[in-house]
Amino acid sequence: MSSRNFGTPKPNNFDFYDNYVIGHCNNGNTFTIDIDDYEKIKHRTWTVETRFNHVIAVSNHKYKSQRIESIILDVPTHNIDKLRL
């Protein structure tokens, strides 16, 4: 029987440019956000959900599967697809 370590995910790395930020996920994926939105998401660890190409919070007890758009727009994740951006 093998054991797996389910410890706290390592935070993302970010590259800062003039008006945007590129987030580097632990699995090699990247995402881009406006620099103004960085303050809203910096304290969470994000990953790219490849099936739908959504950026989501890494699952943990408080922010399970929360999409990045829901944090930036301050709306529940289940309402994101109903919005026209």
N, C-alpha and C positions, 0 to 999 in steps of 0.2 A: 504494500500500500504506500503510495507516495503522498507527501504533504505539499501543500501549496501555500504560499505567502500571500494573504489578502490584506496586506497593510495599506496604509494611506498612500494614494497615488502621488507621484512626484509632480510638483507644479509645472505648468507650461513655461517655455522660454518665449520671450517676445523680442522682436526687432522693431525699433521705432524709426519712423520716417517723418516727413513734413506734416502730413495730415492723416496718416493711417498707421496701423500696427499690424504686423504679421505674427500670429501665434503659432508656435511649433509644438505639436502634440508629441507625447512620448512614443507613439507608434509611427512617427515619421510624417503624418499628415500635417497640413497647415491650413490656417484660415486667416482672413483679413477683416479687420474692423476699423471704423473711424477712430482716430485718436481720442476724441471726446467720449467715446463709449468704453474705453479701456478701464477707466476708474470703476465702472459698474460691474466688470467681469473679472478683474485682476485677481481677486481672492479665491477663485474657484479653479479647479483643474478641468480642462475641456478636452474633448476628443471629437473626431469627425465620424458620425454614424454613416458608414459607407453605403448602406442600402438606399437611403433617401438623400444622402449628402447633406445632412443636417449637422450642425455643431451642437453638441449636447454636453451637459455637465457629466463628469464621470460619476457613476452611481455611487451614492453613499446614503446614509440614513436620512439626511435632510433635503438634499437636492436631487432626488432620483430622476433621471432622464429629463431634466429641465433644459429646454432649448435656449440657446444664447439670445435669440430674438425676444423671448419672453422676459429676460432680464433687462435688456436694453429698452424695450418698449413698455415695461412694467405691466404686462398682461399675462394671464395664465397660459401655459403652454398649449392647452387644448383649444384655445381661441386664436392662436397664431395663424392657422391656415384660413381662417375666416376674414382676416384683415387684407386689405389691398394696399400694398406698400408702393 
